[in-house]
Amino acid sequence: MTTQTSQASTFRRRGGMILLVPALLVAVVLIWLAVQGREREQRTIARILTTQGETLIRAVEAGRRMGMRGQEGRQFRLRFLMDEMVRQGDLRFLGLVDAQGRFEALSEVEPGLGITAGALVALPASSEPAWEILQVGGEQVFVVYRHSRPPRRFMHNSMERGDLADSGEERTLIAVGLDASLYLRAVRKDVLTLAMAGGLGLALVFAGAVTLYWRRKVAGLESEVARQERLAALGTLAAGVAHEIRNPLSSIKGFATYFGAKFEPGTQDHALAEVMIGEADRLNRVVTELLELTHPLELRLAPASVEELVQHALKLVENDCRSKGIAVRTRIAQLEPTRLDSDRMLQILLNLFLNAIQAMPKGGTLTVSAQRARDRLELCVADSGLGIAPQDLDRIFDPYFTTKNQGTGLGLATVRTMVEAHGGLVRVSSEPGRGTQVILDLPYKGEST
């Protein structure tokens, strides 16, 4: 059942990722399509307006060249042509700027529209039709422009060769101001479309992320339910085991003690009797730990000093630390007494200290620290020992899981049960070869004694 539950949780986590990836892909595709459509529509409108402007530029250029047949009245005829074009077409202005940066001719749909020769001269030079959006008289205008191509005349005796010669006339900038409302509407429409596509894409991503979050949440709850079911099954088993084992176990220990007293200390028979007594005690501890793990704990909460509990527990393991060359360091902040079950907390600390000592067979450092973090009490036990393998880190709280030759696998499971009974959490971090750190995150309820 445990394997099936684990597989179901893994499937749900993967299912959440499977939903999130398509959501991301759909969001990217929608935004990409919106961007491509936006650029395509704007390019199309810009091309239409540019073609329209180029046609007008050619007309102005042709009229300007025809005026060169006779210099008299040239400006008058060109200005008349430009005024007619402005009146007949959907234009804002038509302008010619000479090489000195002055208007050679200018026709506007409204006198004093606001276009200046300087604004047109500042446009990037181009011999091919180009366009820019300019702010003219409080409105945006689509300006199509290019430098005029100087008229060419046939050279003397060049009819057969078809050679042409430049007139030597200075190039003039011709600019056409068109109504930009069509282009600007397309831009606004495309921006809105892009925003809607982006919003829809973000909504899909958000929905995928929420789905993934809740699937993980459900997987965590299912894992907790499975753990509680295992503990309930162990509790039923433990009750029967305790009843069937403890009475015979007490008899075995009593007989071992009786026969041990019959032999002289130091003899083999006396040593065997002592082994029997030790094994009976060990089996009794296993049964006791199993019962504590599976039965609901009834805490006897009372104001207790964290520093005194730590010092008491360290005193109990002092000889073990000294015999293995383990240095002990404590960093206990000034804390008010907090409501704890002192016996349970002492058992928790002893379990953690013994685990740390066993993880440092060649000596090391045992560090115990306690501090207040807002409304929480953080009690940390760290060692510089062998560490825990990454593949085992998720299993260390499972009952009967152990990597020790003589361990029962109930120590850390019991620790977590007791800490959770206090309303706390247990966090473990470890790096093989560099040690392990166990943090008890407990609610802090300071009371004065």
Number of C-alpha atoms within 10 A of each C-alpha: 9 12 8 9 15 15 12 15 21 15 14 18 21 15 15 20 18 13 17 21 14 14 21 18 14 17 21 17 14 19 22 15 14 21 16 14 15 20 14 12 15 19 13 12 16 20 14 12 21 22 15 14 26 21 13 21 25 14 15 24 21 13 18 18 16 15 17 13 9 9 9 10 11 17 15 12 15 21 21 14 16 23 17 12 19 21 14 9 11 12 22 22 25 28 25 25 22 18 14 11 17 15 18 17 16 20 24 19 17 10 9 10 15 14 20 16 19 12 13 23 17 9 16 11 13 13 12 12 16 21 22 17 16 18 14 16 11 9 13 17 24 26 26 25 29 23 23 20 16 15 18 14 11 13 13 9 9 11 10 6 8 9 13 14 12 12 11 9 10 13 16 21 26 27 28 27 27 23 17 20 13 13 20 17 12 16 16 12 13 20 15 14 17 21 14 15 21 18 15 16 21 18 14 20 22 15 15 21 19 14 18 21 15 15 21 19 14 15 20 14 13 16 17 12 13 16 15 13 14 17 19 15 12 19 19 14 14 22 15 11 15 17 11 11 13 16 10 11 18 15 12 15 19 14 15 20 16 12 15 21 13 11 14 11 12 8 10 11 15 19 15 14 21 19 14 18 21 14 14 20 15 13 16 17 13 18 19 14 17 26 21 17 24 22 16 12 15 9 14 11 14 14 17 20 18 24 18 11 16 20 13 15 18 20 12 12 14 14 12 15 24 12 9 15 16 22 14 15 12 16 12 16 12 12 15 18 18 20 19 21 18 19 12 19 20 17 16 21 21 20 18 21 23 14 17 28 24 17 20 21 13 12 19 20 19 21 18 23 17 21 16 18 12 9 11 15 22 20 20 23 20 22 28 23 25 19 20 20 12 12 8 12 14 10 13 19 20 17 20 16 17 18 12 10 6 7 13 18 18 21 27 21 20 23 23 19 22 24 18 16 16 20 11 18 17 19 11 16 14 20 16 13 12 12 21 21 19 18 19 22 21 21 20 20 14 16 12 8 10
